Amino acid sequence: MVITSSKILPSINEIAETLKQRFSGSYVYNLFDFGNKQSVFVEQSDFVAIQVTFFLLSSP
């Protein structure tokens, strides 16, 4: 699924912190920064996880 936003998004660290606050401590959060691509992985077990990735586009 791809979601396009014209609003300024929170930083990947702010998103991870919000997820930590809203969900129980039974999840593991990992942040990855690859320059113009940032990801947060949220894992509950070896078989249950999500990945949220942001592609940072430069302004025209």
Buried (B, 14 or more C-beta within 10 A) or exposed (E): EEEEEEEEEEEBEEBBEEBEEEEEEEBEBEEEEEEEEBBBBBBEEEEEEEEEEBEEEEEE
